[in-house]
Amino acid sequence: MKLSVIVPAFKLEQCIEPCLRSVLEQTVNFDYEVIVCDDASPDNTAAVIQRLEHAFPHLRAIYKTQNGGLANNMKTLLSSAQGEYIAYLDGDDIALPGKLQKQVDYLDSHPDCQMVYHESDMFDSDTNASIKLYSQQHYNWQYVPARSEIEHLIRYGTYLQASAVMFRRHDHLVDTVLADCKIILDYPFYILNAGFLNASIDFMPEVLGRYRIHSQSFGAQTQRCSERREQSLNDIIAACQAASQFGVAKEIIDAGIAHHQFAAALYFLFREQDALFTRYICASAANGDFFNERHALAFEHYQQPQKVRELLA
């Protein structure tokens, strides 16, 4: 089996069919499987999957009888995958025609590359309108080379969209899921895969996927909720710290954590939650190093949050 596409699903009755069809209907010259795991959805997600299962013999479906959460679902999918290559697809995202063939061809022709990701079109689920490019319009894209490594992930965050990545199989697939993370799983997933693979992470600039933005997505919920934003930061810090097992220097890990604390501080600053802004901007400057001029400026004036808002607006 050349490729396994793994798809977690929970309460996605409106999105799961276009997601699965987008990979099931691809034209390829190799054997592949699509594995979807429904995490005991209370809606009609399982019924939609069952109908597709009858129509597509290369679709393998797993149905949980009790909801176990995304981390457990991911482990189930990874332990079931048989492919030489693994591709992850969120159950509400879309793979564009040619994605699977082009990424498999890339890994086949670049044996020194262990992970490859493509550009993704962020789109509004209600209007279908494109919003922006995920990677090339990422706020840290200027620092990311075409061939990046685990250190870049730690320093600059998730410049690769979760559903855009394909990577080579290795012996620690299930170990790439940090079960303690409650909200952010894609960031530790790719840091750990990069670490176990000692990976080069190559970028394909062609848009080969669409990343759905809607009100119930994990990201949208986090943008609305301060508690979720703090938990997300804790998950992100845990992901950075997990890289130490691969020999990543403490200085790089500390710099990555400080950058993520700075990003959280800005989130709270512009929501006028000044106490949380102060907490995280001070934590981000604990080592005396700053990510950029905006970081240094925010810390310099942190006792005057309104002034910082005006300076950084």
C-alpha positions as a Markdown table, in Angstrom:
| # | Residue | x | y | z |
|---|---|---|---|---|
| 1 | Met | 0.0 | 0.0 | 0.0 |
| 2 | Lys | 1.5 | 3.3 | -1.1 |
| 3 | Leu | -0.6 | 5.8 | 0.8 |
| 4 | Ser | -3.0 | 6.0 | 3.8 |
| 5 | Val | -5.2 | 9.1 | 4.1 |
| 6 | Ile | -6.5 | 9.4 | 7.7 |
| 7 | Val | -9.6 | 11.4 | 8.5 |
| 8 | Pro | -11.1 | 12.0 | 12.0 |
| 9 | Ala | -14.8 | 12.9 | 12.1 |
| 10 | Phe | -17.1 | 14.2 | 14.8 |
| 11 | Lys | -20.4 | 16.0 | 14.2 |
| 12 | Leu | -19.6 | 16.8 | 10.6 |
| 13 | Glu | -22.7 | 15.6 | 8.8 |
| 14 | Gln | -22.6 | 18.6 | 6.4 |
| 15 | Cys | -18.9 | 18.5 | 5.7 |
| 16 | Ile | -17.8 | 14.9 | 5.8 |
| 17 | Glu | -19.1 | 13.9 | 2.3 |
| 18 | Pro | -17.4 | 16.6 | 0.3 |
| 19 | Cys | -14.2 | 16.0 | 2.4 |
| 20 | Leu | -14.2 | 12.2 | 1.7 |
| 21 | Arg | -15.2 | 12.5 | -1.9 |
| 22 | Ser | -12.3 | 14.9 | -2.5 |
| 23 | Val | -9.8 | 12.2 | -1.7 |
| 24 | Leu | -11.8 | 9.1 | -2.8 |
| 25 | Glu | -12.4 | 10.5 | -6.3 |
| 26 | Gln | -8.7 | 11.4 | -7.0 |
| 27 | Thr | -7.0 | 10.0 | -10.0 |
| 28 | Val | -3.8 | 8.2 | -9.0 |
| 29 | Asn | -1.4 | 5.5 | -10.3 |
| 30 | Phe | -0.9 | 3.7 | -7.0 |
| 31 | Asp | -2.9 | 1.8 | -4.3 |
| 32 | Tyr | -4.2 | 3.9 | -1.5 |
| 33 | Glu | -6.7 | 3.7 | 1.3 |
| 34 | Val | -8.8 | 6.4 | 3.0 |
| 35 | Ile | -9.5 | 5.6 | 6.7 |
| 36 | Val | -12.2 | 7.6 | 8.5 |
| 37 | Cys | -13.0 | 7.3 | 12.1 |
| 38 | Asp | -16.3 | 8.6 | 13.4 |
| 39 | Asp | -16.0 | 9.4 | 17.1 |
| 40 | Ala | -19.6 | 8.5 | 18.1 |
| 41 | Ser | -21.1 | 11.5 | 16.5 |
| 42 | Pro | -24.6 | 12.3 | 17.8 |
| 43 | Asp | -25.7 | 13.6 | 14.3 |
| 44 | Asn | -25.8 | 11.8 | 10.9 |
| 45 | Thr | -22.1 | 11.7 | 10.3 |
| 46 | Ala | -21.9 | 7.9 | 10.6 |
| 47 | Ala | -24.8 | 7.5 | 8.2 |
| 48 | Val | -23.1 | 9.6 | 5.6 |
| 49 | Ile | -19.9 | 7.6 | 6.0 |
| 50 | Gln | -21.8 | 4.3 | 5.7 |
| 51 | Arg | -23.4 | 5.3 | 2.4 |
| 52 | Leu | -20.0 | 6.3 | 1.0 |
| 53 | Glu | -18.4 | 3.1 | 2.3 |
| 54 | His | -20.7 | 1.1 | 0.0 |
| 55 | Ala | -19.7 | 3.1 | -3.0 |
| 56 | Phe | -16.0 | 3.3 | -2.5 |
| 57 | Pro | -14.1 | 0.0 | -1.8 |
| 58 | His | -10.9 | 1.8 | -0.8 |
| 59 | Leu | -12.8 | 3.6 | 2.0 |
| 60 | Arg | -12.3 | 2.0 | 5.4 |
| 61 | Ala | -14.6 | 3.2 | 8.2 |
| 62 | Ile | -14.2 | 2.9 | 11.9 |
| 63 | Tyr | -17.2 | 3.7 | 14.1 |
| 64 | Lys | -16.7 | 4.4 | 17.8 |
| 65 | Thr | -19.5 | 3.6 | 20.2 |
| 66 | Gln | -18.3 | 6.1 | 22.8 |
| 67 | Asn | -16.8 | 9.5 | 22.2 |
| 68 | Gly | -13.1 | 9.4 | 23.1 |
| 69 | Gly | -11.9 | 12.8 | 21.9 |
| 70 | Leu | -9.6 | 13.8 | 19.0 |
| 71 | Ala | -6.4 | 12.4 | 20.5 |
| 72 | Asn | -7.8 | 9.0 | 20.9 |
| 73 | Asn | -9.3 | 9.1 | 17.4 |
| 74 | Met | -6.0 | 10.1 | 15.9 |
| 75 | Lys | -4.3 | 7.1 | 17.6 |
| 76 | Thr | -6.9 | 4.8 | 16.3 |
| 77 | Leu | -6.4 | 6.1 | 12.7 |
| 78 | Leu | -2.6 | 5.9 | 12.9 |
| 79 | Ser | -2.6 | 2.4 | 14.3 |
| 80 | Ser | -4.9 | 1.3 | 11.4 |
| 81 | Ala | -2.9 | 3.0 | 8.6 |
| 82 | Gln | -1.0 | 0.6 | 6.3 |
| 83 | Gly | 0.5 | 3.0 | 3.8 |
| 84 | Glu | 4.2 | 3.7 | 3.0 |
| 85 | Tyr | 3.1 | 7.4 | 3.2 |
| 86 | Ile | 0.6 | 9.0 | 5.5 |
| 87 | Ala | -1.6 | 12.0 | 4.7 |
| 88 | Tyr | -3.9 | 13.7 | 7.3 |
| 89 | Leu | -7.1 | 15.4 | 6.3 |
| 90 | Asp | -9.4 | 17.2 | 8.7 |
| 91 | Gly | -13.0 | 16.0 | 8.2 |
| 92 | Asp | -14.2 | 19.5 | 7.2 |
| 93 | Asp | -11.3 | 20.3 | 4.7 |
| 94 | Ile | -11.1 | 19.6 | 1.0 |
| 95 | Ala | -8.3 | 18.0 | -1.1 |
| 96 | Leu | -8.1 | 19.5 | -4.6 |
| 97 | Pro | -7.6 | 17.3 | -7.7 |
| 98 | Gly | -4.1 | 16.1 | -8.1 |
| 99 | Lys | -3.1 | 16.5 | -4.4 |
| 100 | Leu | -2.4 | 12.9 | -3.7 |
| 101 | Gln | -0.6 | 12.1 | -6.9 |
| 102 | Lys | 1.6 | 15.2 | -6.8 |
| 103 | Gln | 2.6 | 14.7 | -3.1 |
| 104 | Val | 3.4 | 11.0 | -3.6 |
| 105 | Asp | 5.4 | 11.8 | -6.7 |
| 106 | Tyr | 7.3 | 14.4 | -4.8 |
| 107 | Leu | 8.3 | 12.0 | -2.0 |
| 108 | Asp | 9.1 | 9.3 | -4.5 |
| 109 | Ser | 11.5 | 11.7 | -6.4 |
| 110 | His | 13.0 | 13.3 | -3.3 |
| 111 | Pro | 14.3 | 10.5 | -1.1 |
| 112 | Asp | 16.0 | 13.1 | 1.1 |
| 113 | Cys | 12.6 | 14.6 | 2.0 |
| 114 | Gln | 10.6 | 13.1 | 4.8 |
| 115 | Met | 7.6 | 15.5 | 5.0 |
| 116 | Val | 6.0 | 17.7 | 2.3 |
| 117 | Tyr | 3.2 | 20.2 | 2.5 |
| 118 | His | 1.4 | 22.3 | -0.1 |
| 119 | Glu | -0.2 | 25.7 | -0.1 |
| 120 | Ser | -3.9 | 25.8 | 1.1 |
| 121 | Asp | -6.7 | 28.1 | 0.2 |
| 122 | Met | -8.5 | 29.3 | 3.4 |
| 123 | Phe | -12.2 | 29.7 | 2.5 |
| 124 | Asp | -15.4 | 30.9 | 4.2 |
| 125 | Ser | -17.7 | 27.9 | 4.7 |
| 126 | Asp | -20.9 | 30.0 | 4.3 |
| 127 | Thr | -20.0 | 31.9 | 1.1 |
| 128 | Asn | -17.2 | 29.6 | -0.4 |
| 129 | Ala | -15.2 | 32.8 | -0.9 |
| 130 | Ser | -11.4 | 32.5 | -0.6 |
| 131 | Ile | -10.0 | 34.4 | 2.3 |
| 132 | Lys | -6.2 | 34.1 | 1.9 |
| 133 | Leu | -3.4 | 31.6 | 1.4 |
| 134 | Tyr | -2.6 | 29.7 | 4.5 |
| 135 | Ser | 1.2 | 29.3 | 4.3 |
| 136 | Gln | 2.5 | 32.2 | 2.1 |
| 137 | Gln | 0.3 | 34.7 | 4.0 |
| 138 | His | 1.3 | 33.3 | 7.4 |
| 139 | Tyr | 2.6 | 36.1 | 9.6 |
| 140 | Asn | 6.0 | 34.4 | 9.9 |
| 141 | Trp | 6.4 | 33.2 | 6.4 |
| 142 | Gln | 9.3 | 35.5 | 5.7 |
| 143 | Tyr | 11.4 | 33.4 | 8.1 |
| 144 | Val | 10.5 | 30.0 | 6.6 |
| 145 | Pro | 12.8 | 28.5 | 3.9 |
| 146 | Ala | 11.5 | 26.3 | 1.2 |
| 147 | Arg | 13.1 | 23.3 | 3.0 |
| 148 | Ser | 12.5 | 23.8 | 6.7 |
| 149 | Glu | 13.2 | 21.6 | 9.8 |
| 150 | Ile | 11.8 | 21.0 | 13.2 |
| 151 | Glu | 13.6 | 24.1 | 14.6 |
| 152 | His | 11.5 | 26.3 | 12.2 |
| 153 | Leu | 8.3 | 24.7 | 13.4 |
| 154 | Ile | 9.2 | 25.5 | 17.0 |
| 155 | Arg | 10.4 | 29.0 | 16.3 |
| 156 | Tyr | 7.6 | 30.1 | 13.9 |
| 157 | Gly | 4.5 | 28.0 | 14.6 |
| 158 | Thr | 2.1 | 26.3 | 12.3 |
| 159 | Tyr | 3.0 | 27.7 | 8.9 |
| 160 | Leu | 1.9 | 24.4 | 7.4 |
| 161 | Gln | -1.8 | 23.8 | 7.4 |
| 162 | Ala | -2.8 | 20.5 | 9.1 |
| 163 | Ser | -4.4 | 18.9 | 6.0 |
| 164 | Ala | -1.6 | 19.9 | 3.7 |
| 165 | Val | 1.0 | 17.5 | 4.9 |
| 166 | Met | 2.2 | 14.0 | 3.7 |
| 167 | Phe | 5.0 | 12.2 | 5.4 |
| 168 | Arg | 6.8 | 8.9 | 5.4 |
| 169 | Arg | 5.8 | 6.0 | 7.6 |
| 170 | His | 8.0 | 5.4 | 10.7 |
| 171 | Asp | 8.0 | 3.2 | 13.7 |
| 172 | His | 6.5 | 5.7 | 16.2 |
| 173 | Leu | 3.3 | 6.8 | 14.5 |
| 174 | Val | 1.1 | 6.5 | 17.6 |
| 175 | Asp | 3.7 | 8.3 | 19.7 |
| 176 | Thr | 3.1 | 11.5 | 17.6 |
| 177 | Val | -0.1 | 12.2 | 19.4 |
| 178 | Leu | 0.3 | 14.2 | 22.7 |
| 179 | Ala | -2.7 | 12.9 | 24.6 |
| 180 | Asp | -2.4 | 15.6 | 27.3 |
| 181 | Cys | -3.1 | 18.3 | 24.7 |
| 182 | Lys | -6.7 | 19.3 | 24.9 |
| 183 | Ile | -7.2 | 21.6 | 21.9 |
| 184 | Ile | -4.0 | 21.9 | 19.8 |
| 185 | Leu | -3.1 | 18.5 | 18.3 |
| 186 | Asp | -1.8 | 19.3 | 14.8 |
| 187 | Tyr | 1.2 | 21.4 | 16.0 |
| 188 | Pro | 2.6 | 18.7 | 18.3 |
| 189 | Phe | 1.7 | 16.0 | 15.7 |
| 190 | Tyr | 4.0 | 17.6 | 13.1 |
| 191 | Ile | 6.7 | 18.5 | 15.5 |
| 192 | Leu | 6.9 | 14.9 | 16.7 |
| 193 | Asn | 6.7 | 13.5 | 13.2 |
| 194 | Ala | 9.5 | 15.8 | 12.2 |
| 195 | Gly | 11.5 | 14.7 | 15.2 |
| 196 | Phe | 11.1 | 11.0 | 14.7 |
| 197 | Leu | 11.8 | 11.3 | 11.0 |
| 198 | Asn | 14.7 | 13.7 | 11.5 |
| 199 | Ala | 12.8 | 15.4 | 8.8 |
| 200 | Ser | 13.4 | 18.0 | 6.1 |
| 201 | Ile | 10.0 | 19.6 | 5.5 |
| 202 | Asp | 9.6 | 20.7 | 1.9 |
| 203 | Phe | 7.1 | 23.2 | 0.5 |
| 204 | Met | 5.1 | 22.8 | -2.7 |
| 205 | Pro | 3.7 | 26.3 | -3.6 |
| 206 | Glu | 0.7 | 24.9 | -5.6 |
| 207 | Val | -2.7 | 25.2 | -4.0 |
| 208 | Leu | -3.8 | 21.6 | -3.5 |
| 209 | Gly | -6.2 | 21.9 | -0.6 |
| 210 | Arg | -8.9 | 24.1 | 0.9 |
| 211 | Tyr | -9.1 | 24.9 | 4.6 |
| 212 | Arg | -12.6 | 25.5 | 5.8 |
| 213 | Ile | -13.3 | 28.4 | 8.1 |
| 214 | His | -16.6 | 28.1 | 10.0 |
| 215 | Ser | -18.0 | 29.1 | 13.4 |
| 216 | Gln | -17.7 | 25.7 | 15.1 |
| 217 | Ser | -14.1 | 24.9 | 14.0 |
| 218 | Phe | -11.5 | 24.5 | 16.8 |
| 219 | Gly | -9.8 | 27.6 | 15.7 |
| 220 | Ala | -12.9 | 29.8 | 15.6 |
| 221 | Gln | -14.0 | 28.6 | 19.0 |
| 222 | Thr | -10.5 | 29.4 | 20.4 |
| 223 | Gln | -10.7 | 32.9 | 18.9 |
| 224 | Arg | -13.9 | 33.6 | 20.9 |
| 225 | Cys | -12.8 | 32.1 | 24.2 |
| 226 | Ser | -10.0 | 33.3 | 26.5 |
| 227 | Glu | -10.0 | 30.1 | 28.4 |
| 228 | Arg | -9.5 | 28.1 | 25.2 |
| 229 | Arg | -6.7 | 30.5 | 24.2 |
| 230 | Glu | -4.9 | 29.9 | 27.4 |
| 231 | Gln | -5.3 | 26.1 | 27.1 |
| 232 | Ser | -4.1 | 26.3 | 23.5 |
| 233 | Leu | -0.9 | 28.1 | 24.7 |
| 234 | Asn | -0.3 | 25.3 | 27.2 |
| 235 | Asp | -0.7 | 22.7 | 24.4 |
| 236 | Ile | 1.7 | 24.7 | 22.2 |
| 237 | Ile | 4.3 | 24.9 | 25.0 |
| 238 | Ala | 4.0 | 21.2 | 25.6 |
| 239 | Ala | 4.6 | 20.6 | 21.9 |
| 240 | Cys | 7.8 | 22.7 | 21.9 |
| 241 | Gln | 9.1 | 21.0 | 25.1 |
| 242 | Ala | 8.5 | 17.6 | 23.5 |
| 243 | Ala | 11.1 | 18.4 | 20.9 |
| 244 | Ser | 13.9 | 18.1 | 23.5 |
| 245 | Gln | 13.8 | 14.3 | 23.1 |
| 246 | Phe | 15.2 | 14.8 | 19.6 |
| 247 | Gly | 18.2 | 16.9 | 20.7 |
| 248 | Val | 16.7 | 20.3 | 19.8 |
| 249 | Ala | 18.7 | 22.9 | 21.7 |
| 250 | Lys | 17.1 | 24.5 | 24.7 |
| 251 | Glu | 17.8 | 27.9 | 23.3 |
| 252 | Ile | 15.6 | 27.1 | 20.3 |
| 253 | Ile | 12.8 | 25.7 | 22.5 |
| 254 | Asp | 12.9 | 28.7 | 24.8 |
| 255 | Ala | 12.8 | 31.0 | 21.9 |
| 256 | Gly | 9.8 | 29.2 | 20.4 |
| 257 | Ile | 7.9 | 29.3 | 23.7 |
| 258 | Ala | 8.6 | 33.0 | 24.1 |
| 259 | His | 7.3 | 33.7 | 20.6 |
| 260 | His | 4.1 | 31.8 | 21.4 |
| 261 | Gln | 3.7 | 33.6 | 24.7 |
| 262 | Phe | 4.1 | 36.9 | 22.8 |
| 263 | Ala | 1.4 | 35.9 | 20.4 |
| 264 | Ala | -0.9 | 35.0 | 23.3 |
| 265 | Ala | -0.1 | 38.4 | 24.9 |
| 266 | Leu | -1.2 | 40.2 | 21.7 |
| 267 | Tyr | -4.5 | 38.1 | 21.7 |
| 268 | Phe | -5.3 | 39.4 | 25.2 |
| 269 | Leu | -4.1 | 42.9 | 24.5 |
| 270 | Phe | -6.5 | 43.5 | 21.7 |
| 271 | Arg | -9.3 | 42.1 | 23.7 |
| 272 | Glu | -8.5 | 44.5 | 26.4 |
| 273 | Gln | -7.8 | 41.8 | 28.9 |
| 274 | Asp | -4.9 | 43.7 | 30.3 |
| 275 | Ala | -4.0 | 41.5 | 33.2 |
| 276 | Leu | -3.5 | 38.5 | 30.9 |
| 277 | Phe | -1.6 | 40.6 | 28.5 |
| 278 | Thr | 0.8 | 41.6 | 31.3 |
| 279 | Arg | 1.2 | 38.0 | 32.4 |
| 280 | Tyr | 2.2 | 36.7 | 29.0 |
| 281 | Ile | 4.2 | 39.6 | 27.7 |
| 282 | Cys | 6.3 | 39.4 | 30.9 |
| 283 | Ala | 6.7 | 35.6 | 30.6 |
| 284 | Ser | 7.7 | 36.1 | 26.9 |
| 285 | Ala | 10.5 | 38.4 | 27.9 |
| 286 | Ala | 11.9 | 36.4 | 30.8 |
| 287 | Asn | 15.0 | 35.4 | 28.9 |
| 288 | Gly | 15.7 | 38.9 | 27.6 |
| 289 | Asp | 15.4 | 37.9 | 24.0 |
| 290 | Phe | 12.7 | 39.4 | 21.7 |
| 291 | Phe | 11.1 | 37.9 | 18.6 |
| 292 | Asn | 11.0 | 41.2 | 16.7 |
| 293 | Glu | 10.7 | 44.9 | 17.2 |
| 294 | Arg | 7.0 | 44.7 | 18.0 |
| 295 | His | 7.8 | 42.2 | 20.8 |
| 296 | Ala | 10.4 | 44.5 | 22.3 |
| 297 | Leu | 8.1 | 47.5 | 22.0 |
| 298 | Ala | 5.2 | 45.7 | 23.7 |
| 299 | Phe | 7.4 | 44.7 | 26.6 |
| 300 | Glu | 8.9 | 48.2 | 26.9 |
| 301 | His | 5.5 | 49.7 | 27.5 |
| 302 | Tyr | 3.7 | 46.8 | 29.0 |
| 303 | Gln | 2.6 | 48.8 | 32.0 |
| 304 | Gln | 0.6 | 51.1 | 29.7 |
| 305 | Pro | -1.5 | 48.6 | 27.7 |
| 306 | Gln | -3.5 | 51.3 | 25.9 |
| 307 | Lys | -0.3 | 52.8 | 24.6 |
| 308 | Val | 0.8 | 49.4 | 23.4 |
| 309 | Arg | -2.5 | 49.0 | 21.6 |
| 310 | Glu | -2.0 | 52.3 | 19.9 |
| 311 | Leu | 1.6 | 51.6 | 19.0 |
| 312 | Leu | 0.9 | 48.1 | 17.5 |
| 313 | Ala | -2.5 | 48.9 | 15.9 |
